């Protein structure tokens, strides 16, 4: 009589593989929908937390499957390894977020000028859902920022504001920032209205048969100013009137796509231009330290772009 050994199958390993794969797929869908789709940040964070919890539940089941493989030779070792591999990314992202939440100060708005931060031309306003945030930045928050980021300061460059403005826009485009020049009342610079050409009317017949005398000097028509020239003239007039240039826009982190609102101020002082920056996360009371990182990265890139123009 032949005795056939039948290996048991570990149900824990199979369940762990399903949970790990589900957590990974949920995280991937949430990342794509938030980075490139309509998913807002509060919903994205909720899905990331849910994905991490599902992945966390898969880990003990996968370890149980490996234990059954070692003790009883049960099938499920490969499934347990796959479960741990699937759960690694959701757990790593969850651990990364928790680490930054605890390691960085609880700030949602950082600036290079603590006493007089650049004002928002248009106050950022977004529905916070389950991530409530304060309605204003308290003086205590600025003190916390001073202790946490003492090196986050403005920059002074030798040169006219228009030249610094061109460098700022170039660096902003390289850092995936969308900036728009604003006036002091919070309204964007309006484009010059298009001029409608009226059809030329036929000349009316002369009252008398005698033709008018031909002038000796005929005025030469000048070319119409282009749209860029009109815009430059209006911006130059605005800068001269206000003494500073205000820029406001937004940016996203590269991978997670967390949205931030950005304000820049270029202030002319004597023969130099002082640049200040303000970065605020759009959702939630904590920027996880990304706001200061974004500001420092931008200012370092601006220093490199304007190498040789920095003033002490």
C-alpha beads as a LAMMPS data file, in Angstrom:
LAMMPS data file: protein, C-alpha beads

312 atoms
311 bonds

1 atom types
1 bond types

-500.0 500.0 xlo xhi
-500.0 500.0 ylo yhi
-500.0 500.0 zlo zhi

Masses

1 110.0

Atoms # bond

1 1 1 0.000 0.000 0.000
2 1 1 1.433 3.347 -1.090
3 1 1 1.245 6.205 1.363
4 1 1 1.026 9.592 -0.298
5 1 1 1.921 12.654 1.704
6 1 1 -0.460 15.532 1.046
7 1 1 0.911 18.955 1.928
8 1 1 -1.535 21.252 3.677
9 1 1 -2.270 24.656 2.222
10 1 1 -1.828 27.750 4.371
11 1 1 -4.972 29.854 4.259
12 1 1 -3.171 32.664 6.071
13 1 1 -0.621 32.967 3.249
14 1 1 -3.339 33.117 0.611
15 1 1 -5.251 35.770 2.531
16 1 1 -2.065 37.755 3.083
17 1 1 -1.291 37.762 -0.639
18 1 1 -4.796 39.034 -1.443
19 1 1 -4.600 41.759 1.170
20 1 1 -1.121 42.870 0.109
21 1 1 -2.084 43.029 -3.555
22 1 1 -5.250 44.954 -2.719
23 1 1 -3.309 47.473 -0.649
24 1 1 -0.780 48.011 -3.432
25 1 1 -3.456 48.459 -6.103
26 1 1 -5.390 50.887 -3.908
27 1 1 -2.259 52.955 -3.339
28 1 1 -1.374 52.998 -7.046
29 1 1 -4.863 54.122 -8.057
30 1 1 -4.894 56.816 -5.361
31 1 1 -1.470 58.122 -6.414
32 1 1 -2.412 58.369 -10.084
33 1 1 -5.809 59.916 -9.361
34 1 1 -4.249 62.500 -7.045
35 1 1 -1.200 63.326 -9.151
36 1 1 -2.945 63.463 -12.521
37 1 1 -6.655 63.253 -11.756
38 1 1 -9.431 64.900 -9.760
39 1 1 -8.727 63.280 -6.379
40 1 1 -8.237 65.991 -3.739
41 1 1 -5.553 65.752 -1.083
42 1 1 -7.753 64.956 1.951
43 1 1 -9.306 61.993 0.129
44 1 1 -5.870 60.922 -1.081
45 1 1 -4.475 60.918 2.461
46 1 1 -7.468 58.894 3.652
47 1 1 -6.845 56.292 0.938
48 1 1 -3.132 56.169 1.782
49 1 1 -3.972 55.490 5.425
50 1 1 -6.467 52.810 4.422
51 1 1 -3.913 51.212 2.115
52 1 1 -1.346 51.193 4.905
53 1 1 -3.760 49.582 7.336
54 1 1 -4.632 46.841 4.836
55 1 1 -0.950 46.212 4.180
56 1 1 -0.300 46.131 7.914
57 1 1 -2.969 43.459 8.338
58 1 1 -1.300 41.366 5.622
59 1 1 2.052 41.204 7.427
60 1 1 1.105 38.923 10.382
61 1 1 -0.827 36.653 8.017
62 1 1 2.219 36.360 5.774
63 1 1 4.427 35.576 8.773
64 1 1 1.910 32.948 9.854
65 1 1 2.128 31.374 6.411
66 1 1 5.915 31.215 6.629
67 1 1 5.657 29.667 10.078
68 1 1 3.297 26.957 8.789
69 1 1 5.700 26.282 5.929
70 1 1 8.589 25.814 8.361
71 1 1 6.778 23.653 10.876
72 1 1 4.356 21.644 8.769
73 1 1 5.608 22.062 5.212
74 1 1 2.353 23.793 4.247
75 1 1 2.000 25.342 0.834
76 1 1 2.026 29.127 0.856
77 1 1 5.639 30.175 1.162
78 1 1 5.649 31.932 -2.205
79 1 1 2.314 33.554 -1.428
80 1 1 3.685 34.846 1.877
81 1 1 6.748 36.332 0.198
82 1 1 4.577 38.003 -2.431
83 1 1 2.337 39.418 0.291
84 1 1 5.309 40.974 2.061
85 1 1 6.559 42.432 -1.228
86 1 1 3.136 43.891 -2.068
87 1 1 2.751 45.403 1.392
88 1 1 6.220 46.955 1.420
89 1 1 5.376 50.080 -0.617
90 1 1 2.155 51.049 1.225
91 1 1 3.871 50.506 4.570
92 1 1 6.957 52.439 3.492
93 1 1 4.854 55.416 2.387
94 1 1 2.859 55.303 5.613
95 1 1 6.046 55.168 7.698
96 1 1 7.562 57.999 5.665
97 1 1 4.539 60.215 6.295
98 1 1 4.433 59.420 10.013
99 1 1 8.152 60.094 10.347
100 1 1 7.913 63.528 8.727
101 1 1 4.784 64.298 10.734
102 1 1 6.690 63.739 13.974
103 1 1 10.118 65.004 12.909
104 1 1 9.054 68.348 11.409
105 1 1 7.216 71.192 13.178
106 1 1 3.469 71.496 12.809
107 1 1 3.424 74.329 10.270
108 1 1 1.355 74.869 7.145
109 1 1 2.748 78.269 6.116
110 1 1 6.442 79.221 5.951
111 1 1 8.073 82.412 4.738
112 1 1 11.466 84.050 4.418
113 1 1 10.218 87.257 6.068
114 1 1 8.734 86.514 9.481
115 1 1 7.933 90.140 10.286
116 1 1 6.346 91.107 6.971
117 1 1 5.622 88.014 4.834
118 1 1 4.555 88.473 1.209
119 1 1 0.814 89.059 1.129
120 1 1 -1.535 86.859 -0.864
121 1 1 -2.990 88.738 -3.793
122 1 1 -5.809 86.185 -3.789
123 1 1 -6.281 84.388 -0.481
124 1 1 -5.942 80.610 -1.031
125 1 1 -9.211 78.930 -0.182
126 1 1 -9.888 75.186 -0.432
127 1 1 -12.400 72.910 1.273
128 1 1 -10.477 71.041 3.949
129 1 1 -12.904 68.141 4.497
130 1 1 -11.535 66.149 7.453
131 1 1 -8.223 68.069 7.645
132 1 1 -9.092 71.278 9.516
133 1 1 -6.510 74.014 9.635
134 1 1 -6.237 77.395 11.397
135 1 1 -7.658 80.373 9.573
136 1 1 -4.509 82.446 10.101
137 1 1 -0.843 82.088 11.010
138 1 1 -0.286 82.844 14.672
139 1 1 2.837 84.642 15.949
140 1 1 3.732 81.462 17.828
141 1 1 3.907 79.626 14.480
142 1 1 6.436 82.149 13.202
143 1 1 8.526 81.619 16.322
144 1 1 8.422 77.864 15.760
145 1 1 9.566 78.392 12.176
146 1 1 12.443 80.613 13.340
147 1 1 13.699 77.815 15.564
148 1 1 13.112 75.025 13.049
149 1 1 14.368 76.744 9.863
150 1 1 16.864 79.466 10.845
151 1 1 18.474 79.353 7.406
152 1 1 15.263 80.128 5.521
153 1 1 15.856 83.790 4.681
154 1 1 15.311 86.111 1.736
155 1 1 17.861 86.978 -0.898
156 1 1 19.325 90.318 -1.965
157 1 1 20.662 90.710 -5.492
158 1 1 22.365 93.580 -7.232
159 1 1 20.305 94.532 -10.232
160 1 1 17.001 95.946 -11.375
161 1 1 13.772 94.145 -10.454
162 1 1 12.985 93.443 -14.101
163 1 1 16.195 91.461 -14.496
164 1 1 15.587 89.546 -11.279
165 1 1 12.006 88.938 -12.382
166 1 1 13.167 87.216 -15.562
167 1 1 15.459 84.935 -13.556
168 1 1 12.676 84.144 -11.079
169 1 1 10.308 83.117 -13.873
170 1 1 12.997 80.948 -15.464
171 1 1 13.765 79.162 -12.198
172 1 1 10.044 78.769 -11.465
173 1 1 9.468 77.052 -14.804
174 1 1 12.394 74.704 -14.139
175 1 1 10.934 73.825 -10.717
176 1 1 7.401 73.147 -12.004
177 1 1 5.962 76.325 -10.475
178 1 1 3.163 78.286 -12.090
179 1 1 3.520 81.976 -11.210
180 1 1 1.522 84.995 -12.299
181 1 1 2.398 88.602 -11.716
182 1 1 -0.123 90.418 -9.525
183 1 1 -0.906 93.997 -8.632
184 1 1 -1.183 95.309 -5.105
185 1 1 -4.960 95.023 -5.114
186 1 1 -4.858 91.311 -5.798
187 1 1 -5.878 91.498 -9.441
188 1 1 -3.877 89.947 -12.214
189 1 1 -2.405 92.123 -14.901
190 1 1 -5.066 92.394 -17.577
191 1 1 -4.199 91.736 -21.146
192 1 1 -4.641 94.745 -23.462
193 1 1 -8.043 94.669 -25.086
194 1 1 -7.979 93.860 -28.790
195 1 1 -8.658 96.802 -31.061
196 1 1 -11.461 96.247 -33.515
197 1 1 -10.736 97.512 -36.980
198 1 1 -13.567 99.543 -38.462
199 1 1 -14.220 99.310 -42.190
200 1 1 -12.914 102.242 -44.122
201 1 1 -15.638 104.507 -45.363
202 1 1 -15.656 105.874 -48.829
203 1 1 -14.644 109.552 -48.938
204 1 1 -17.521 111.926 -49.263
205 1 1 -17.613 113.961 -52.465
206 1 1 -16.035 117.378 -52.128
207 1 1 -18.318 120.287 -51.650
208 1 1 -16.581 122.188 -54.403
209 1 1 -14.762 121.126 -57.496
210 1 1 -11.488 122.540 -56.207
211 1 1 -9.276 119.786 -54.619
212 1 1 -7.544 120.476 -51.282
213 1 1 -3.857 121.345 -51.388
214 1 1 -1.392 118.486 -50.933
215 1 1 0.792 118.956 -47.820
216 1 1 4.520 119.137 -48.305
217 1 1 5.270 116.806 -45.340
218 1 1 3.346 113.549 -45.052
219 1 1 3.384 111.938 -41.552
220 1 1 4.889 108.477 -41.506
221 1 1 2.632 105.940 -39.697
222 1 1 4.283 104.283 -36.718
223 1 1 3.887 100.537 -36.081
224 1 1 1.373 99.539 -33.443
225 1 1 2.932 98.294 -30.185
226 1 1 2.821 94.536 -29.832
227 1 1 1.059 92.702 -27.015
228 1 1 4.369 91.985 -25.298
229 1 1 5.300 95.669 -25.427
230 1 1 1.927 96.693 -23.978
231 1 1 2.299 94.151 -21.187
232 1 1 5.879 95.218 -20.430
233 1 1 4.800 98.867 -20.301
234 1 1 1.939 98.132 -17.916
235 1 1 4.163 95.979 -15.690
236 1 1 6.864 98.629 -15.637
237 1 1 4.331 101.278 -14.670
238 1 1 2.971 99.005 -11.938
239 1 1 6.422 98.307 -10.523
240 1 1 7.322 101.984 -10.485
241 1 1 4.055 102.854 -8.759
242 1 1 4.226 100.173 -6.076
243 1 1 7.981 99.774 -5.569
244 1 1 7.664 95.993 -5.593
245 1 1 6.620 93.111 -7.803
246 1 1 4.210 90.509 -6.466
247 1 1 3.956 86.990 -7.864
248 1 1 1.526 84.283 -6.854
249 1 1 1.071 80.754 -8.099
250 1 1 1.170 77.116 -7.140
251 1 1 3.284 74.000 -7.344
252 1 1 3.109 70.272 -6.545
253 1 1 5.548 67.832 -5.073
254 1 1 7.053 65.573 -7.700
255 1 1 5.784 62.122 -6.649
256 1 1 2.898 62.587 -4.236
257 1 1 1.538 65.673 -5.985
258 1 1 0.783 67.593 -2.778
259 1 1 -0.404 71.096 -3.819
260 1 1 1.233 74.228 -2.430
261 1 1 0.400 77.912 -2.873
262 1 1 3.358 80.229 -3.450
263 1 1 3.834 83.976 -3.152
264 1 1 6.967 85.869 -4.184
265 1 1 7.834 89.504 -3.591
266 1 1 10.561 91.430 -5.405
267 1 1 11.243 94.700 -3.603
268 1 1 13.621 97.328 -4.959
269 1 1 15.937 98.783 -2.338
270 1 1 18.467 101.345 -3.548
271 1 1 20.407 99.570 -6.308
272 1 1 19.489 96.059 -5.171
273 1 1 16.423 93.835 -5.294
274 1 1 15.283 91.831 -2.273
275 1 1 13.421 88.575 -2.935
276 1 1 11.083 87.070 -0.325
277 1 1 9.059 83.886 -0.642
278 1 1 6.052 82.339 1.065
279 1 1 4.932 78.722 0.718
280 1 1 1.744 77.257 2.188
281 1 1 0.273 73.792 1.788
282 1 1 -3.254 73.944 0.428
283 1 1 -4.774 71.248 2.630
284 1 1 -4.240 70.360 6.256
285 1 1 -2.440 71.917 9.229
286 1 1 0.932 70.225 8.583
287 1 1 3.120 70.472 5.479
288 1 1 5.419 67.614 6.615
289 1 1 8.415 69.872 6.018
290 1 1 7.857 70.032 2.265
291 1 1 7.153 73.780 2.319
292 1 1 10.570 74.714 3.672
293 1 1 12.243 72.208 1.336
294 1 1 10.449 73.744 -1.642
295 1 1 11.437 77.292 -0.663
296 1 1 15.075 76.403 -0.027
297 1 1 15.330 74.481 -3.293
298 1 1 13.904 77.409 -5.233
299 1 1 16.152 79.994 -3.578
300 1 1 19.266 77.888 -4.117
301 1 1 18.371 77.528 -7.785
302 1 1 17.810 81.302 -7.981
303 1 1 21.237 81.873 -6.417
304 1 1 22.788 79.664 -9.072
305 1 1 20.897 81.458 -11.835
306 1 1 21.986 84.870 -10.577
307 1 1 25.506 83.786 -9.661
308 1 1 27.632 86.846 -9.090
309 1 1 24.697 89.161 -8.402
310 1 1 24.112 88.221 -4.769
311 1 1 24.792 91.073 -2.378
312 1 1 25.800 90.835 1.230

Bonds

1 1 1 2
2 1 2 3
3 1 3 4
4 1 4 5
5 1 5 6
6 1 6 7
7 1 7 8
8 1 8 9
9 1 9 10
10 1 10 11
11 1 11 12
12 1 12 13
13 1 13 14
14 1 14 15
15 1 15 16
16 1 16 17
17 1 17 18
18 1 18 19
19 1 19 20
20 1 20 21
21 1 21 22
22 1 22 23
23 1 23 24
24 1 24 25
25 1 25 26
26 1 26 27
27 1 27 28
28 1 28 29
29 1 29 30
30 1 30 31
31 1 31 32
32 1 32 33
33 1 33 34
34 1 34 35
35 1 35 36
36 1 36 37
37 1 37 38
38 1 38 39
39 1 39 40
40 1 40 41
41 1 41 42
42 1 42 43
43 1 43 44
44 1 44 45
45 1 45 46
46 1 46 47
47 1 47 48
48 1 48 49
49 1 49 50
50 1 50 51
51 1 51 52
52 1 52 53
53 1 53 54
54 1 54 55
55 1 55 56
56 1 56 57
57 1 57 58
58 1 58 59
59 1 59 60
60 1 60 61
61 1 61 62
62 1 62 63
63 1 63 64
64 1 64 65
65 1 65 66
66 1 66 67
67 1 67 68
68 1 68 69
69 1 69 70
70 1 70 71
71 1 71 72
72 1 72 73
73 1 73 74
74 1 74 75
75 1 75 76
76 1 76 77
77 1 77 78
78 1 78 79
79 1 79 80
80 1 80 81
81 1 81 82
82 1 82 83
83 1 83 84
84 1 84 85
85 1 85 86
86 1 86 87
87 1 87 88
88 1 88 89
89 1 89 90
90 1 90 91
91 1 91 92
92 1 92 93
93 1 93 94
94 1 94 95
95 1 95 96
96 1 96 97
97 1 97 98
98 1 98 99
99 1 99 100
100 1 100 101
101 1 101 102
102 1 102 103
103 1 103 104
104 1 104 105
105 1 105 106
106 1 106 107
107 1 107 108
108 1 108 109
109 1 109 110
110 1 110 111
111 1 111 112
112 1 112 113
113 1 113 114
114 1 114 115
115 1 115 116
116 1 116 117
117 1 117 118
118 1 118 119
119 1 119 120
120 1 120 121
121 1 121 122
122 1 122 123
123 1 123 124
124 1 124 125
125 1 125 126
126 1 126 127
127 1 127 128
128 1 128 129
129 1 129 130
130 1 130 131
131 1 131 132
132 1 132 133
133 1 133 134
134 1 134 135
135 1 135 136
136 1 136 137
137 1 137 138
138 1 138 139
139 1 139 140
140 1 140 141
141 1 141 142
142 1 142 143
143 1 143 144
144 1 144 145
145 1 145 146
146 1 146 147
147 1 147 148
148 1 148 149
149 1 149 150
150 1 150 151
151 1 151 152
152 1 152 153
153 1 153 154
154 1 154 155
155 1 155 156
156 1 156 157
157 1 157 158
158 1 158 159
159 1 159 160
160 1 160 161
161 1 161 162
162 1 162 163
163 1 163 164
164 1 164 165
165 1 165 166
166 1 166 167
167 1 167 168
168 1 168 169
169 1 169 170
170 1 170 171
171 1 171 172
172 1 172 173
173 1 173 174
174 1 174 175
175 1 175 176
176 1 176 177
177 1 177 178
178 1 178 179
179 1 179 180
180 1 180 181
181 1 181 182
182 1 182 183
183 1 183 184
184 1 184 185
185 1 185 186
186 1 186 187
187 1 187 188
188 1 188 189
189 1 189 190
190 1 190 191
191 1 191 192
192 1 192 193
193 1 193 194
194 1 194 195
195 1 195 196
196 1 196 197
197 1 197 198
198 1 198 199
199 1 199 200
200 1 200 201
201 1 201 202
202 1 202 203
203 1 203 204
204 1 204 205
205 1 205 206
206 1 206 207
207 1 207 208
208 1 208 209
209 1 209 210
210 1 210 211
211 1 211 212
212 1 212 213
213 1 213 214
214 1 214 215
215 1 215 216
216 1 216 217
217 1 217 218
218 1 218 219
219 1 219 220
220 1 220 221
221 1 221 222
222 1 222 223
223 1 223 224
224 1 224 225
225 1 225 226
226 1 226 227
227 1 227 228
228 1 228 229
229 1 229 230
230 1 230 231
231 1 231 232
232 1 232 233
233 1 233 234
234 1 234 235
235 1 235 236
236 1 236 237
237 1 237 238
238 1 238 239
239 1 239 240
240 1 240 241
241 1 241 242
242 1 242 243
243 1 243 244
244 1 244 245
245 1 245 246
246 1 246 247
247 1 247 248
248 1 248 249
249 1 249 250
250 1 250 251
251 1 251 252
252 1 252 253
253 1 253 254
254 1 254 255
255 1 255 256
256 1 256 257
257 1 257 258
258 1 258 259
259 1 259 260
260 1 260 261
261 1 261 262
262 1 262 263
263 1 263 264
264 1 264 265
265 1 265 266
266 1 266 267
267 1 267 268
268 1 268 269
269 1 269 270
270 1 270 271
271 1 271 272
272 1 272 273
273 1 273 274
274 1 274 275
275 1 275 276
276 1 276 277
277 1 277 278
278 1 278 279
279 1 279 280
280 1 280 281
281 1 281 282
282 1 282 283
283 1 283 284
284 1 284 285
285 1 285 286
286 1 286 287
287 1 287 288
288 1 288 289
289 1 289 290
290 1 290 291
291 1 291 292
292 1 292 293
293 1 293 294
294 1 294 295
295 1 295 296
296 1 296 297
297 1 297 298
298 1 298 299
299 1 299 300
300 1 300 301
301 1 301 302
302 1 302 303
303 1 303 304
304 1 304 305
305 1 305 306
306 1 306 307
307 1 307 308
308 1 308 309
309 1 309 310
310 1 310 311
311 1 311 312
